[in-house]
């Protein structure tokens, strides 16, 4: 009798269990449909990082602290060109067709795709939540390659990998080494005399400051030396301070004069740029001057 009661109890539970399973499946399916319709589904075309058991785990790592990224490359390859805005990494046995080029540019599509003669495919993807594009291409120099472009902090990160069949393996190791939106201590320049702050982007890491009382000069190191000099520190920005009376005379004078930035009760601040030709590796940083000046904030 007891066995018969247990069997009846089990038979009573089975329909309820099936109803519960169907409800869960329907809910999951409904969420997927809703998420895709509202562009909230996080798994489409998402590039995933390298797993811990990956064959790339023992590869060498190229790191760029100026722009905050790193990528791995085969141990038999080496860094051929190491510049401030990136590097060429290649197999010494075939430096043209076995290579990784990883560089950072500012609104410079001609440079970004300079190693690709013909684009054979293009796909929009997501990389850690950022909009990105993946290209297939061909060139007489690099052969078949895959190129990746992602924008971060107003800069374009460009990665070319040849041969193309190495793309997934190599690119899975590419990552940003600084969290998006993070503000490191070096990024904030504080001037206690005039009471203001400026926030510098990744591209300005390593900048130097020369304070000439009424003029502040911001410099960056380059892979190129200044012509006729042993120094590789290039002046990229001049920030000038004026009393109200001085600025009145300056702005009323004929000819070119520094451009207005901001003013407080006592001073007016204006900037000017150098007339020299800027080295290629400093052009992305130089193009961010107005962005930097827009962050000027008075602190007293």
KAWO-V466017 format. One record per residue. N is the residue number from 1. OMEGA is omega in degrees with one decimal (* if undefined). D_FIRST is the distance of its C-alpha to the first C-alpha in Angstrom with 1 decimal. Layout:
N OMEGA D_FIRST
N OMEGA D_FIRST
//
This chain:
1 179.7 0.0
2 179.4 3.8
3 179.7 5.4
4 178.4 5.0
5 178.6 6.3
6 -179.4 8.8
7 177.3 9.9
8 179.6 10.6
9 178.9 12.4
10 -179.9 14.4
11 178.6 15.4
12 -177.7 16.6
13 -173.2 18.7
14 178.9 20.4
15 179.6 22.7
16 179.7 23.7
17 -179.9 24.6
18 177.2 26.7
19 179.9 28.5
20 179.4 29.3
21 179.9 30.7
22 178.0 32.8
23 179.8 34.2
24 180.0 35.3
25 -179.9 37.0
26 179.4 38.7
27 -179.2 39.9
28 179.4 41.3
29 178.7 43.0
30 179.4 44.5
31 -179.3 45.9
32 178.9 47.5
33 -179.8 49.2
34 -176.7 50.4
35 178.9 51.7
36 -179.1 53.6
37 -178.5 55.1
38 178.2 56.2
39 179.9 57.5
40 179.3 55.0
41 -169.1 53.2
42 -168.1 54.5
43 180.0 53.8
44 175.0 56.1
45 -179.9 59.2
46 179.9 58.6
47 -173.7 60.4
48 -177.3 58.3
49 -176.2 59.7
50 177.8 60.0
51 -175.1 56.8
52 -179.0 57.2
53 -177.4 57.0
54 175.9 59.7
55 178.7 62.5
56 -174.7 64.9
57 -178.0 63.8
58 176.1 66.8
59 174.5 69.3
60 -178.7 72.3
61 171.3 72.1
62 179.8 74.9
63 175.8 74.8
64 -176.9 77.0
65 179.6 77.2
66 -177.2 79.6
67 172.2 77.1
68 175.6 73.9
69 175.2 72.2
70 178.1 71.5
71 179.6 70.7
72 179.1 70.1
73 -177.2 72.1
74 -176.5 72.2
75 179.0 73.7
76 177.4 76.5
77 179.3 77.7
78 178.1 79.9
79 -177.3 81.1
80 178.7 84.3
81 179.5 85.2
82 -177.3 84.0
83 -178.5 85.1
84 -176.3 84.3
85 175.6 82.3
86 -175.4 80.4
87 166.3 80.9
88 -179.8 81.2
89 -171.8 79.2
90 171.8 79.8
91 -178.2 79.6
92 -179.1 83.1
93 -179.4 83.1
94 -170.8 82.7
95 -178.6 83.2
96 -173.2 83.3
97 171.6 80.2
98 -172.0 78.0
99 171.9 78.0
100 174.1 76.3
101 -179.8 78.4
102 -174.9 76.9
103 178.8 79.2
104 -179.6 79.2
105 176.2 81.4
106 177.9 82.2
107 -175.8 82.4
108 -175.2 84.0
109 -179.9 82.3
110 177.3 85.3
111 -175.9 84.7
112 -176.9 80.9
113 -173.5 81.1
114 -177.4 84.3
115 -178.8 82.8
116 179.1 81.2
117 -176.8 83.5
118 176.0 80.9
119 -175.7 77.5
120 178.3 75.1
121 177.5 71.9
122 -179.8 70.8
123 174.7 67.4
124 -178.1 66.6
125 174.4 64.1
126 176.4 62.9
127 -175.7 63.7
128 177.6 62.1
129 -179.0 62.2
130 174.9 65.8
131 -177.7 67.1
132 177.5 68.4
133 178.1 69.7
134 -176.6 69.4
135 165.6 72.2
136 -175.9 72.7
137 177.0 76.4
138 179.3 79.1
139 176.5 82.4
140 -178.7 85.2
141 -173.6 84.9
142 -175.1 81.2
143 178.5 79.9
144 -177.1 76.4
145 172.2 75.0
146 -177.4 72.4
147 -178.8 73.4
148 177.0 71.5
149 175.6 72.8
150 -179.2 71.2
151 177.8 72.9
152 177.7 72.5
153 177.5 74.8
154 177.2 77.3
155 177.5 77.6
156 177.6 76.6
157 -171.9 75.0
158 179.1 75.8
159 174.7 74.2
160 -178.1 75.5
161 179.4 73.8
162 4.5 75.3
163 -174.0 74.2
164 -176.9 71.6
165 175.2 68.8
166 -170.3 68.9
167 -175.4 68.2
168 -176.9 64.5
169 -177.6 64.8
170 -173.7 67.9
171 178.0 67.0
172 -179.1 63.6
173 -178.9 65.6
174 177.5 67.7
175 173.1 66.9
176 -177.5 68.6
177 176.5 69.2
178 -177.1 69.8
179 179.0 67.2
180 177.4 68.0
181 -179.9 69.7
182 178.4 70.3
183 179.3 73.7
184 -177.4 75.0
185 -176.0 77.7
186 -175.3 80.4
187 -177.1 79.8
188 174.3 81.2
189 -179.4 84.9
190 176.0 86.2
191 -175.7 89.8
192 -179.0 90.5
193 -177.6 94.1
194 174.8 93.5
195 176.8 90.0
196 177.6 87.8
197 171.5 85.0
198 176.3 84.4
199 -178.3 81.1
200 179.2 81.6
201 -178.2 79.2
202 -174.4 78.0
203 -178.2 81.1
204 179.6 83.4
205 -178.1 81.9
206 -178.9 84.8
207 178.0 87.3
208 -178.6 90.3
209 172.7 92.2
210 -176.6 95.9
211 178.6 97.0
212 178.5 100.6
213 -179.4 100.5
214 176.0 100.7
215 178.4 99.1
216 -177.9 95.8
217 178.2 95.5
218 -176.5 92.1
219 173.9 92.2
220 176.3 89.8
221 178.9 90.2
222 173.3 90.6
223 179.0 90.7
224 175.0 94.3
225 176.1 97.2
226 -179.7 99.5
227 -179.9 102.6
228 -177.8 105.4
229 174.6 103.1
230 -176.9 101.0
231 174.4 98.4
232 177.3 95.1
233 -177.0 94.4
234 177.1 94.9
235 -176.5 95.5
236 -175.6 93.1
237 174.2 93.4
238 176.7 96.0
239 -173.8 95.0
240 177.1 98.1
241 -179.3 98.5
242 165.5 101.2
243 -179.8 102.4
244 -179.7 102.4
245 179.2 106.2
246 180.0 106.0
247 177.0 103.3
248 178.5 105.4
249 -178.0 108.3
250 -176.1 106.2
251 179.7 104.4
252 -177.4 107.7
253 178.9 109.5
254 178.6 110.1
255 -178.6 108.3
256 174.8 104.9
257 -177.9 103.2
258 -178.8 99.7
259 -178.8 96.9
260 176.7 95.5
261 -177.4 92.1
262 175.9 91.7
263 172.1 93.6
264 -175.5 93.2
265 -172.2 95.7
266 -170.3 98.1
267 171.0 97.7
268 -179.7 97.1
269 -179.5 95.4
270 -176.4 96.2
271 172.5 95.5
272 -177.5 97.3
273 179.1 96.5
274 177.5 98.5
275 -177.8 100.7
276 173.1 100.0
277 -175.9 97.9
278 178.0 94.4
279 -177.7 92.9
280 -175.2 90.2
281 178.5 87.6
282 -177.8 88.3
283 175.4 88.3
284 179.0 84.6
285 -178.4 85.2
286 -177.8 88.5
287 -177.8 86.9
288 -176.6 84.6
289 -178.4 87.5
290 176.6 87.1
291 178.9 83.3
292 -178.0 84.3
293 179.3 86.9
294 -179.8 84.5
295 -177.3 82.5
296 -178.0 85.5
297 177.5 84.5
298 -175.2 86.7
299 173.7 85.3
300 * 88.0
//
